[in-house]
Amino acid sequence: MGVSLTPPALGRWSRRAIPFSVFTLLCLYITLRLYRERPLALPAQRPQPSGLSGLEPPPPPVPTTLIRITSGVLPGCRPGAQPCNPEAPLPSQVGSELRALAVPEEEGPPCLRPRGVLGRVVSPFLACVSPEGDVELSQYTAGWKELLRFLSPLGPAFAFATSEASSKVTALEARVHGPDAAHYTSLATMATWERRAGLLEPPGAAPRDAARPSGSRTLLLLHRALRWSQLCLQRVATGALGGPDAGAQCQDAYSSALAAHHPWLVRQAARLAMLALPSRGRLLQLACPGTGEADARAALARAARVLERVYNRTQGLLAGHDLLQLA
């Protein structure tokens, strides 16, 4: 004789079974993807002189965004590109505007000061944009490391997003401090070098070596994740009282910034993880401990503006070097 489930028991079973099923499918997807991308072992070949070792580091180029801006169209704001702020400032203004967002040691809420929770995040991002509008990679990766340190304890949704970003920060750092470090001082220098050296992947194609993609491709993936982080923090900071909770707002930010680049299984897992986000009040306490809600909101919004300015400048450079379709 079969056992029938009462409606309450069936509901409890469904609530537990569905997330477990999605998690199992996600694990299967990741396993198959790793297996498929594992490079085949090929017989060792004698190295052929390629002439790349003799290439000198190119002189710092004038960012192509400085040239394109004269047409009246900010690179990256054309149809088909990732969203950006069409009112973004000129490259020569970016450094000064970012520095204006810095909080001196004796001013502002403690969390935004250089040793504060948010201050440690924004300080390297403030320093990564040069007066000429280029993005310095050592400061950019330093900013990402502090951002990961801040986001990881905030809940499963951030842990889900930051676990993959962490490996990409490590990969980019290995190039910034590796044997070819002279070619990885800034985004423009890296893009020029990798194009000259034939290291860039064809648009939309998987890396030839899954364990070592180009630095430009790695930065593009970090760039997209930065947009999600910025949108999520901004919406938590500015959301209306009684409006959507933090989980719903960060889920909406994920749909805007990252969902289009992820397969179905990853999208479902991310949305499930965001259901477990702490409340807005708790996130504000973690971001700016020891302050009232109004001050915490203002501090978090200010940090989000720094991330937005860095995102917009990086977007323009990636578009100017024709790198937005690498992945």
NUVEX-750652 format. One record per residue: residue in one letter; x, y, z of N, C-alpha, C, CB in turn. Coordinates in pm, whole numbers, padded with zeros to 5 digits, always signed. Glycine has a CB too. Example, Ala and Ser with C-alpha at 12.3 -4.5 7.8 and 13.67 -1.06 7.14 Angstrom:
BEGIN
a+01319-00569+00780+01230-00450+00780+01320-00330+00780+01131-00447+00905s+01285-00225+00708+01367-00106+00714+01290+00003+00787+01408-00060+00572
END
This chain:
BEGIN
m+00086-00120+00000+00000+00000+00000+00089+00125+00000-00097+00001+00125g+00060+00222-00088+00141+00344-00094+00112+00436+00024+00115+00418-00226v+00207+00523+00049+00193+00621+00157+00159+00755+00096+00322+00630+00244s+00049+00813+00137+00009+00943+00082+00061+01054+00173-00145+00952+00066l+00104+01162+00110+00154+01276+00185+00043+01379+00203+00277+01340+00114t+00028+01427+00324-00069+01533+00348-00018+01663+00287-00096+01551+00500p-00105+01757+00255-00059+01882+00194+00050+01953+00272-00174+01975+00177p+00045+01966+00406+00156+02032+00476+00287+01958+00460+00124+02047+00624a+00280+01823+00470+00403+01745+00455+00458+01759+00314+00378+01597+00488l+00369+01760+00215+00413+01776+00077+00479+01912+00055+00296+01759-00018g+00424+02015+00119+00484+02148+00106+00624+02153+00164+00396+02251+00174r+00639+02090+00286+00772+02089+00347+00871+02012+00262+00765+02030+00486w+00825+01901+00205+00912+01820+00119+00954+01899-00004+00840+01690+00077s+00861+01975-00064+00893+02051-00185+00993+02160-00155+00766+02112-00245r+00974+02229-00042+01066+02339-00009+01208+02289+00010+01021+02411+00116r+01224+02166+00058+01358+02112+00079+01413+02048-00048+01357+02011+00192a+01327+01987-00126+01374+01912-00242+01416+02003-00356+01267+01818-00289i+01344+02113-00378+01375+02197-00493+01513+02261-00482+01268+02306-00509p+01549+02328-00369+01686+02383-00360+01793+02275-00371+01703+02458-00229f+01766+02157-00311+01864+02049-00319+01884+02005-00463+01821+01931-00233s+01775+01998-00540+01784+01958-00679+01863+02060-00761+01645+01940-00739v+01836+02189-00737+01909+02291-00809+02057+02287-00776+01853+02429-00778f+02088+02268-00646+02228+02260-00605+02297+02141-00670+02239+02250-00452t+02228+02025-00676+02286+01906-00738+02313+01929-00886+02194+01786-00720l+02217+01992-00955+02236+02020-01097+02351+02118-01120+02106+02075-01158l+02363+02216-01030+02471+02312-01043+02607+02243-01027+02456+02423-00939c+02618+02154-00929+02743+02080-00910+02776+01996-01033+02734+01990-00785l+02674+01932-01091+02694+01851-01211+02741+01938-01327+02564+01778-01248y+02679+02056-01341+02718+02147-01450+02864+02189-01435+02627+02272-01452i+02904+02229-01314+03041+02274-01293+03140+02161-01318+03059+02328-01150t+03106+02038-01273+03195+01924-01296+03213+01897-01444+03140+01799-01227l+03103+01897-01519+03112+01872-01664+03189+01982-01734+02972+01859-01725r+03170+02107-01689+03241+02218-01753+03390+02208-01729+03190+02352-01702l+03430+02176-01606+03572+02161-01576+03633+02046-01655+03593+02138-01426y+03558+01936-01667+03608+01821-01742+03626+01857-01890+03513+01702-01727r+03529+01932-01945+03534+01965-02086+03647+02062-02116+03401+02024-02131e+03678+02151-02020+03781+02252-02044+03920+02203-02009+03750+02376-01966r+03932+02081-01953+04065+02031-01916+04147+02013-02043+04055+01897-01836p+04264+02074-02057+04341+02061-02180+04396+01919-02195+04456+02162-02182l+04401+01872-02320+04456+01741-02349+04607+01747-02338+04413+01693-02488a+04666+01639-02292+04811+01632-02282+04867+01604-02420+04855+01523-02180l+04953+01689-02470+05011+01673-02602+05160+01645-02589+04987+01798-02687p+05218+01577-02687+05361+01552-02681+05438+01683-02674+05408+01470-02801a+05545+01681-02598+05626+01802-02584+05688+01838-02718+05734+01783-02478q+05687+01963-02751+05747+02010-02875+05860+02105-02842+05642+02079-02963r+05956+02107-02934+06067+02199-02914+06017+02341-02931+06182+02170-03014p+06049+02427-02838+06001+02566-02850+06058+02633-02973+06036+02648-02725q+05972+02707-03042+06014+02783-03159+06027+02929-03118+05913+02766-03277p+06132+02993-03166+06145+03135-03132+06029+03214-03187+06277+03193-03185s+05960+03284-03102+05844+03359-03145+05872+03508-03160+05731+03339-03048g+05983+03550-03102+06014+03693-03108+05942+03775-03003+05980+03745-03243l+05852+03709-02925+05778+03785-02825+05866+03828-02710+05661+03705-02772s+05969+03741-02678+06052+03774-02563+06131+03901-02584+06145+03659-02531g+06150+03937-02710+06227+04058-02737+06145+04183-02742+06300+04042-02863l+06013+04169-02726+05928+04287-02732+05953+04375-02611+05780+04248-02742e+05972+04500-02633+05988+04593-02523+05852+04639-02475+06075+04714-02566p+05839+04672-02350+05710+04724-02304+05672+04847-02384+05715+04759-02153p+05549+04851-02435+05509+04967-02514+05499+05090-02426+05374+04942-02584p+05528+05206-02485+05512+05328-02404+05367+05345-02367+05563+05453-02480p+05339+05405-02253+05199+05423-02212+05122+05496-02321+05191+05502-02078p+05024+05427-02382+04951+05491-02491+04848+05590-02438+04882+05386-02577v+04815+05686-02524+04705+05775-02489+04578+05693-02497+04698+05900-02582p+04499+05681-02390+04379+05597-02394+04294+05635-02513+04299+05610-02265t+04247+05531-02584+04167+05556-02703+04037+05627-02669+04137+05427-02774t+03998+05620-02541+03877+05692-02504+03895+05842-02520+03839+05659-02361l+04021+05892-02505+04044+06034-02522+04019+06076-02667+04186+06069-02481i+04044+05983-02760+04021+06012-02900+03874+06002-02932+04102+05917-02989r+03809+05894-02885+03671+05872-02921+03575+05970-02856+03631+05733-02884i+03617+06029-02744+03525+06116-02672+03491+06239-02753+03585+06156-02538t+03581+06276-02849+03554+06395-02928+03435+06377-03020+03675+06431-03008s+03395+06252-03047+03280+06230-03134+03149+06256-03062+03282+06089-03187g+03154+06275-02929+03032+06300-02854+02968+06174-02802+02935+06374-02938v+03031+06056-02824+02975+05930-02776+03074+05868-02679+02944+05832-02893l+03034+05846-02558+03121+05782-02461+03137+05636-02496+03066+05799-02318p+03262+05584-02513+03280+05444-02546+03209+05356-02444+03428+05410-02553g+03146+05249-02494+03075+05157-02407+02929+05193-02392+03139+05154-02273c+02887+05310-02440+02747+05350-02429+02671+05327-02559+02737+05496-02389r+02736+05263-02656+02666+05237-02781+02578+05115-02767+02765+05219-02895p+02479+05094-02860+02390+04979-02850+02469+04849-02850+02290+04979-02966g+02427+04756-02766+02490+04625-02759+02600+04616-02657+02545+04589-02891a+02647+04731-02604+02752+04728-02502+02689+04716-02366+02841+04854-02510q+02774+04690-02266+02722+04683-02130+02673+04821-02087+02831+04632-02032p+02578+04826-01993+02527+04956-01951+02635+05039-01885+02411+04939-01856c+02630+05165-01905+02721+05256-01838+02650+05388-01818+02854+05274-01919n+02717+05481-01759+02659+05612-01731+02690+05705-01848+02712+05671-01597p+02591+05741-01932+02620+05826-02046+02663+05966-02008+02501+05834-02134e+02645+06002-01881+02688+06134-01837+02823+06127-01768+02585+06194-01744a+02900+06022-01790+03029+06007-01723+03122+06122-01761+03093+05871-01760p+03212+06162-01671+03300+06275-01698+03408+06241-01798+03363+06324-01570l+03474+06343-01850+03587+06322-01938+03699+06256-01862+03633+06454-01999p+03788+06181-01936+03897+06111-01866+03980+06202-01777+03987+06045-01966s+04008+06323-01820+04091+06413-01740+04023+06454-01610+04125+06537-01820q+03891+06436-01602+03818+06476-01482+03801+06361-01383+03683+06532-01519v+03825+06237-01430+03792+06122-01347+03875+06119-01220+03812+05993-01424g+04008+06138-01233+04094+06131-01116+04055+06232-01010+04236+06151-01154s+04030+06357-01052+03996+06460-00953+03861+06433-00890+03996+06599-01018e+03764+06382-00967+03632+06354-00911+03638+06238-00813+03531+06324-01022l+03719+06138-00843+03734+06027-00750+03801+06074-00621+03815+05913-00814r+03905+06155-00635+03974+06202-00514+03881+06287-00428+04099+06284-00552a+03785+06353-00491+03691+06434-00414+03601+06348-00326+03606+06518-00507l+03588+06218-00361+03506+06127-00282+03582+06070-00162+03455+06015-00369a+03713+06092-00157+03792+06040-00044+03753+06113+00084+03943+06056-00071v+03757+06041+00194+03722+06098+00324+03848+06112+00407+03616+06010+00399p+03885+06234+00448+04004+06253+00531+03992+06176+00663+04028+06401+00559e+04106+06155+00725+04114+06075+00847+04022+06128+00957+04257+06070+00898e+04010+06261+00966+03936+06319+01078+03792+06353+01043+04007+06442+01126e+03746+06323+00922+03612+06363+00882+03528+06240+00845+03619+06460+00763g+03396+06263+00840+03305+06159+00794+03289+06046+00894+03353+06104+00663p+03197+05952+00865+03179+05837+00954+03304+05750+00958+03058+05754+00910p+03333+05687+01072+03455+05608+01084+03468+05499+00977+03460+05544+01220c+03356+05444+00931+03365+05334+00835+03421+05378+00701+03229+05270+00814l+03416+05509+00668+03467+05558+00540+03609+05611+00549+03376+05666+00488r+03662+05623+00669+03799+05669+00684+03894+05560+00637+03829+05708+00831p+04019+05595+00609+04111+05497+00547+04120+05363+00619+04246+05555+00540r+04102+05361+00751+04111+05235+00825+03973+05174+00851+04184+05256+00956g+03868+05236+00803+03734+05185+00825+03697+05072+00731+03635+05297+00811v+03583+05009+00757+03539+04894+00677+03527+04932+00530+03404+04841+00729l+03457+05041+00501+03440+05084+00363+03562+05161+00313+03315+05170+00349g+03631+05231+00401+03749+05306+00360+03857+05216+00303+03805+05383+00476r+03874+05097+00361+03975+05005+00309+03938+04955+00169+03991+04885+00404v+03809+04956+00137+03765+04915+00003+03788+05026-00098+03617+04874+00004v+03744+05147-00063+03745+05253-00163+03884+05313-00186+03650+05362-00123s+03974+05306-00086+04104+05372-00101+04182+05323-00223+04188+05350+00023p+04201+05190-00242+04273+05148-00362+04196+05174-00491+04306+05001-00353f+04064+05166-00487+03987+05198-00608+04000+05347-00642+03839+05160-00589l+04005+05433-00539+04028+05575-00565+04164+05596-00632+04021+05655-00434a+04262+05515-00594+04398+05533-00645+04420+05466-00780+04498+05480-00546c+04328+05381-00825+04357+05300-00944+04337+05377-01074+04271+05177-00946v+04259+05487-01073+04235+05563-01195+04336+05677-01201+04089+05618-01200s+04418+05676-01306+04521+05778-01321+04460+05907-01371+04632+05730-01417p+04531+06021-01358+04477+06148-01410+04448+06143-01559+04575+06260-01382e+04520+06057-01633+04496+06045-01777+04377+05957-01809+04619+05990-01845g+04318+05891-01707+04201+05808-01731+04231+05661-01746+04130+05855-01850d+04357+05619-01735+04390+05477-01742+04360+05412-01607+04539+05456-01782v+04359+05279-01602+04333+05205-01479+04458+05126-01443+04210+05109-01496e+04516+05158-01328+04638+05090-01282+04600+04956-01218+04716+05179-01180l+04658+04849-01271+04612+04715-01234+04650+04676-01093+04667+04615-01331s+04764+04720-01042+04803+04681-00906+04703+04737-00805+04946+04730-00873q+04661+04862-00823+04563+04920-00733+04424+04861-00755+04558+05071-00751y+04392+04829-00880+04261+04769-00911+04247+04634-00842+04243+04753-01065t+04350+04549-00849+04344+04419-00782+04345+04435-00630+04461+04330-00827a+04420+04536-00580+04418+04561-00436+04278+04601-00390+04521+04671-00398g+04210+04683-00470+04073+04721-00437+03980+04600-00437+04022+04825-00534w+03998+04513-00535+03914+04394-00541+03936+04302-00421+03942+04317-00670k+04060+04290-00375+04086+04205-00258+04015+04259-00135+04238+04195-00232e+04015+04390-00118+03943+04449-00005+03792+04435-00023+03982+04597+00013l+03744+04448-00145+03601+04432-00170+03557+04289-00138+03567+04466-00316l+03637+04191-00176+03605+04051-00144+03605+04028+00007+03705+03955-00212r+03701+04089+00075+03709+04075+00221+03585+04134+00288+03836+04143+00276f+03532+04240+00228+03412+04304+00282+03285+04224+00249+03399+04446+00228l+03275+04173+00126+03151+04109+00082+03133+03966+00133+03147+04108-00067s+03241+03893+00144+03230+03750+00173+03148+03717+00298+03366+03691+00188p+03163+03792+00410+03085+03756+00529+02938+03798+00523+03148+03817+00650l+02895+03866+00417+02760+03923+00416+02651+03824+00384+02755+04034+00317g+02686+03703+00346+02581+03605+00318+02613+03519+00197+02450+03674+00297p+02533+03413+00176+02559+03318+00067+02560+03382-00071+02457+03209+00069a+02478+03484-00094+02473+03546-00227+02608+03609-00261+02362+03652-00234f+02667+03680-00164+02796+03742-00189+02905+03636-00196+02828+03846-00081a+02896+03533-00111+02994+03426-00117+02989+03356-00253+02971+03325-00005f+02867+03340-00306+02849+03276-00437+02922+03357-00545+02699+03263-00471a+02905+03490-00542+02965+03574-00645+03115+03593-00624+02896+03709-00649t+03158+03605-00498+03297+03638-00471+03390+03518-00482+03309+03698-00335s+03339+03395-00469+03426+03278-00477+03492+03270-00614+03347+03150-00449e+03415+03298-00719+03472+03296-00854+03559+03419-00878+03360+03289-00959a+03517+03534-00827+03596+03655-00845+03733+03642-00778+03523+03777-00789s+03740+03573-00666+03866+03559-00594+03972+03490-00680+03845+03481-00465s+03933+03385-00752+04031+03316-00836+04077+03405-00951+03971+03186-00891k+03989+03491-00999+04026+03580-01110+04118+03691-01061+03899+03640-01174v+04095+03741-00940+04187+03840-00883+04326+03779-00869+04135+03891-00746t+04332+03655-00821+04461+03587-00805+04530+03571-00940+04442+03450-00739a+04453+03533-01044+04510+03514-01178+04564+03646-01234+04405+03456-01273l+04489+03755-01215+04535+03884-01266+04656+03933-01189+04422+03988-01259e+04657+03911-01058+04773+03948-00977+04898+03875-01021+04746+03921-00830a+04882+03748-01060+04998+03670-01104+05063+03733-01228+04957+03525-01135r+04982+03797-01311+05038+03865-01428+05098+04000-01388+04930+03885-01535v+05030+04071-01299+05078+04203-01256+05215+04191-01189+04978+04269-01161h+05239+04082-01118+05365+04064-01046+05451+03954-01106+05337+04033-00900g+05418+03907-01226+05490+03797-01288+05607+03844-01374+05397+03717-01372p+05663+03750-01453+05781+03784-01535+05753+03890-01641+05833+03660-01602d+05628+03905-01683+05592+04007-01782+05527+04129-01717+05498+03949-01888a+05563+04156-01592+05496+04262-01515+05502+04397-01584+05558+04272-01377a+05608+04423-01662+05621+04552-01728+05508+04577-01827+05754+04562-01799h+05445+04469-01874+05336+04483-01970+05199+04488-01902+05339+04367-02070y+05197+04477-01770+05070+04470-01696+05062+04578-01589+05054+04332-01632t+05112+04696-01621+05104+04805-01525+04966+04870-01526+05211+04910-01554s+04901+04871-01642+04770+04936-01653+04686+04861-01754+04785+05085-01694l+04557+04895-01757+04467+04828-01851+04509+04855-01996+04322+04874-01829a+04541+04980-02029+04577+05013-02167+04707+04944-02207+04591+05165-02184t+04806+04942-02117+04932+04875-02146+04911+04725-02167+05033+04899-02033m+04831+04664-02082+04802+04520-02094+04732+04490-02226+04716+04473-01976a+04630+04567-02260+04554+04541-02382+04643+04554-02505+04434+04636-02393t+04728+04656-02507+04818+04676-02621+04916+04561-02633+04894+04808-02607w+04975+04521-02522+05073+04412-02521+05010+04281-02564+05136+04398-02382e+04896+04246-02506+04836+04116-02536+04789+04109-02682+04719+04089-02443r+04746+04221-02738+04708+04219-02880+04832+04202-02968+04633+04349-02918r+04938+04273-02937+05062+04261-03016+05120+04120-03006+05166+04364-02969a+05109+04061-02886+05169+03930-02863+05080+03814-02906+05202+03915-02717g+04960+03844-02954+04870+03737-02997+04813+03656-02883+04941+03646-03091l+04796+03718-02766+04748+03646-02648+04597+03656-02628+04818+03698-02526l+04531+03744-02703+04387+03762-02683+04310+03649-02749+04342+03897-02740e+04204+03602-02679+04116+03501-02735+04027+03562-02842+04032+03435-02624p+03982+03484-02940+03881+03536-03034+03754+03571-02956+03850+03431-03146p+03680+03671-03000+03559+03712-02927+03464+03596-02903+03485+03822-03002g+03425+03576-02778+03330+03472-02741+03386+03332-02735+03220+03473-02836a+03513+03312-02770+03572+03178-02769+03632+03147-02632+03681+03165-02879a+03636+03018-02598+03698+02976-02472+03849+02996-02481+03664+02829-02440p+03916+03021-02368+04062+03037-02371+04130+02911-02424+04115+03070-02231r+04242+02932-02494+04317+02816-02543+04369+02733-02426+04433+02861-02632d+04409+02800-02321+04453+02733-02198+04357+02776-02087+04603+02769-02162a+04266+02685-02048+04163+02721-01950+04224+02765-01818+04070+02603-01927a+04344+02716-01787+04407+02751-01661+04478+02886-01667+04506+02643-01620r+04494+02941-01787+04566+03069-01799+04506+03152-01912+04717+03045-01824p+04387+03207-01892+04330+03297-01993+04408+03427-01999+04182+03325-01964s+04380+03506-02099+04448+03635-02111+04409+03725-01993+04412+03704-02245g+04500+03817-01961+04469+03911-01855+04350+03999-01889+04590+03997-01825s+04334+04032-02018+04222+04117-02060+04089+04046-02037+04236+04157-02208r+04084+03917-02066+03960+03840-02046+03929+03831-01897+03972+03699-02108t+04031+03806-01817+04012+03797-01672+03959+03929-01616+04143+03759-01603l+04016+04040-01662+03971+04170-01613+03827+04197-01657+04064+04282-01664l+03789+04155-01778+03651+04176-01824+03552+04106-01732+03635+04125-01968l+03584+03984-01689+03494+03912-01600+03486+03980-01463+03540+03766-01585l+03598+04029-01412+03596+04104-01287+03516+04233-01302+03739+04135-01240h+03530+04295-01416+03459+04420-01445+03307+04399-01436+03497+04472-01586r+03256+04290-01490+03112+04261-01482+03070+04236-01338+03076+04140-01570a+03153+04164-01263+03119+04137-01123+03122+04265-01041+03217+04035-01064l+03211+04359-01076+03216+04486-01005+03085+04563-01025+03335+04571-01053r+03029+04554-01144+02902+04622-01171+02792+04567-01081+02863+04607-01319w+02786+04433-01067+02684+04376-00979+02704+04423-00835+02686+04223-00986s+02827+04420-00787+02855+04462-00650+02813+04607-00629+03004+04444-00616q+02848+04693-00726+02817+04835-00714+02666+04859-00713+02881+04913-00828l+02594+04794-00805+02449+04812-00811+02381+04762-00685+02392+04741-00933c+02426+04648-00637+02366+04589-00517+02385+04682-00396+02427+04451-00488l+02508+04729-00374+02536+04816-00261+02462+04948-00275+02686+04840-00247q+02456+05000-00397+02385+05127-00418+02237+05114-00385+02402+05174-00562r+02175+05003-00427+02032+04987-00403+02002+04958-00256+01976+04875-00490v+02093+04889-00189+02076+04870-00045+02082+05005+00026+02184+04773+00011a+02174+05093-00020+02192+05223+00045+02077+05318+00019+02321+05286-00002t+02016+05311-00098+01918+05413-00136+01775+05362-00140+01953+05468-00271g+01752+05233-00109+01617+05178-00114+01524+05247-00016+01620+05030-00086a+01399+05263-00058+01300+05333+00026+01256+05244+00141+01178+05375-00058l+01224+05307+00252+01170+05234+00366+01038+05168+00324+01148+05329+00489g+01022+05042+00359+00902+04969+00321+00905+04917+00179+00784+05057+00339g+01013+04945+00103+01024+04897-00034+01080+04756-00038+01112+04989-00116p+01126+04711-00156+01182+04577-00168+01299+04557-00072+01229+04552-00312d+01312+04434-00020+01421+04408+00073+01553+04395-00003+01392+04279+00155a+01663+04379+00074+01796+04375+00013+01810+04259-00084+01903+04366+00121g+01753+04143-00050+01765+04028-00139+01703+04054-00275+01699+03907-00076a+01583+04115-00275+01516+04144-00402+01593+04247-00482+01373+04194-00378q+01651+04347-00415+01724+04450-00487+01855+04398-00543+01750+04568-00397c+01924+04312-00468+02048+04254-00520+02019+04153-00629+02128+04189-00406q+01906+04086-00622+01866+03995-00729+01839+04074-00857+01742+03912-00687d+01774+04189-00843+01749+04274-00959+01881+04325-01018+01659+04392-00921a+01977+04359-00930+02109+04402-00977+02179+04288-01051+02196+04451-00858y+02165+04166-01000+02224+04050-01067+02164+04032-01207+02204+03922-00982s+02033+04048-01219+01968+04033-01349+02019+04139-01447+01816+04044-01335s+02050+04258-01397+02097+04366-01484+02242+04348-01526+02082+04499-01414a+02326+04295-01436+02471+04297-01462+02531+04164-01502+02541+04347-01342l+02482+04053-01446+02552+03927-01462+02470+03814-01524+02601+03882-01332a+02339+03816-01506+02258+03701-01545+02274+03664-01692+02113+03728-01515a+02287+03764-01780+02297+03737-01923+02424+03660-01958+02293+03867-02002h+02524+03661-01870+02651+03595-01897+02662+03459-01829+02765+03683-01853h+02556+03416-01759+02559+03289-01687+02458+03191-01745+02531+03311-01538p+02488+03062-01744+02390+02962-01787+02275+02951-01687+02457+02825-01805w+02171+02881-01729+02048+02874-01651+02072+02822-01510+01947+02785-01721l+02151+02717-01495+02172+02658-01364+02238+02757-01267+02258+02532-01376v+02336+02830-01317+02403+02928-01231+02307+03040-01192+02527+02987-01303r+02224+03082-01286+02126+03188-01254+02030+03144-01144+02046+03227-01380q+01982+03018-01151+01890+02971-01048+01959+02960-00913+01831+02835-01087a+02083+02912-00912+02156+02900-00786+02180+03038-00724+02290+02827-00807a+02213+03137-00809+02237+03272-00757+02110+03330-00697+02289+03364-00869r+01998+03309-00763+01872+03365-00712+01830+03299-00582+01761+03351-00815l+01855+03170-00570+01826+03103-00444+01914+03158-00333+01847+02951-00458a+02042+03181-00364+02134+03231-00262+02092+03369-00213+02277+03236-00316m+02037+03450-00301+02000+03586-00261+01878+03591-00170+01974+03669-00383l+01803+03482-00167+01691+03476-00074+01739+03477+00071+01606+03352-00101a+01865+03436+00091+01919+03428+00227+01998+03552+00266+02008+03306+00239l+01993+03659+00186+02064+03781+00223+02012+03838+00355+02052+03886+00111p+02100+03897+00436+02052+03964+00558+01960+04081+00523+02172+04015+00642s+01891+04130+00621+01804+04246+00600+01887+04369+00566+01717+04273+00725r+01819+04471+00515+01889+04596+00483+01956+04654+00608+01791+04699+00423g+01884+04652+00720+01941+04705+00842+02068+04634+00883+01841+04699+00953r+02067+04501+00872+02185+04424+00909+02302+04453+00815+02153+04274+00909l+02276+04464+00686+02382+04495+00591+02442+04633+00620+02328+04490+00447l+02357+04729+00657+02408+04862+00688+02494+04859+00814+02292+04961+00706q+02454+04778+00913+02535+04766+01035+02672+04704+01005+02461+04681+01139l+02674+04605+00916+02801+04540+00881+02890+04634+00800+02775+04411+00803a+02827+04716+00715+02905+04807+00632+02960+04925+00712+02820+04858+00517c+02882+04973+00806+02922+05093+00880+02886+05075+01027+02854+05221+00822p+02957+04991+01099+02921+04960+01237+02931+05083+01328+03010+04849+01291g+02839+05089+01422+02844+05195+01522+02786+05328+01477+02982+05216+01563t+02717+05331+01363+02657+05456+01317+02507+05436+01298+02722+05504+01186g+02434+05544+01292+02291+05538+01267+02261+05501+01123+02226+05670+01301e+02135+05470+01096+02098+05424+00962+02123+05530+00857+01952+05382+00960a+02091+05656+00885+02109+05761+00785+02256+05776+00746+02054+05894+00838d+02346+05776+00847+02488+05789+00816+02541+05665+00743+02568+05811+00945a+02492+05548+00784+02536+05426+00717+02492+05423+00571+02483+05303+00790r+02370+05468+00545+02322+05475+00407+02408+05571+00324+02174+05521+00404a+02438+05687+00382+02519+05786+00309+02658+05732+00280+02528+05917+00389a+02717+05663+00377+02852+05609+00359+02852+05500+00252+02906+05552+00491l+02753+05410+00257+02748+05302+00158+02721+05358+00018+02640+05199+00197a+02637+05459+00008+02610+05521-00122+02736+05587-00177+02497+05624-00110r+02814+05647-00089+02938+05711-00134+03038+05607-00184+03001+05794-00020a+03050+05495-00114+03137+05387-00159+03090+05332-00294+03143+05275-00055a+02959+05318-00310+02905+05269-00437+02936+05364-00551+02754+05248-00426r+02939+05495-00524+02972+05591-00629+03116+05576-00675+02948+05734-00580v+03206+05546-00581+03345+05520-00619+03352+05400-00714+03433+05496-00493l+03285+05292-00677+03286+05173-00762+03226+05204-00900+03208+05058-00695e+03123+05288-00902+03059+05324-01029+03155+05402-01119+02932+05406-01005r+03229+05496-01061+03324+05573-01142+03433+05482-01198+03386+05686-01057v+03483+05390-01117+03585+05296-01166+03526+05207-01274+03641+05211-01049y+03404+05162-01254+03338+05079-01355+03325+05155-01487+03199+05033-01306n+03279+05279-01483+03259+05357-01605+03391+05380-01679+03193+05491-01573r+03498+05410-01605+03627+05431-01670+03677+05302-01733+03730+05486-01570t+03664+05190-01660+03708+05061-01714+03625+05023-01836+03698+04952-01607q+03495+05050-01830+03406+05022-01943+03452+05098-02068+03261+05060-01909g+03486+05224-02051+03531+05302-02165+03660+05249-02225+03549+05445-02125l+03755+05209-02139+03881+05156-02188+03862+05022-02258+03981+05141-02074l+03782+04934-02199+03758+04804-02263+03690+04823-02399+03670+04715-02172a+03597+04917-02405+03530+04942-02534+03629+05001-02633+03411+05037-02515g+03714+05094-02589+03810+05156-02678+03909+05057-02736+03883+05263-02607h+03943+04952-02660+04034+04848-02707+03961+04728-02767+04122+04801-02594d+03829+04740-02784+03748+04636-02847+03760+04503-02771+03792+04616-02993l+03739+04509-02639+03756+04391-02554+03627+04346-02487+03860+04417-02450l+03517+04415-02511+03393+04383-02439+03332+04249-02479+03292+04492-02460q+03371+04195-02593+03315+04068-02639+03410+03950-02620+03278+04079-02786l+03515+03968-02540+03611+03857-02520+03546+03738-02452+03730+03904-02437a+03446+03761-02368+03381+03651-02294+03234+03681-02281+03446+03632-02154
END
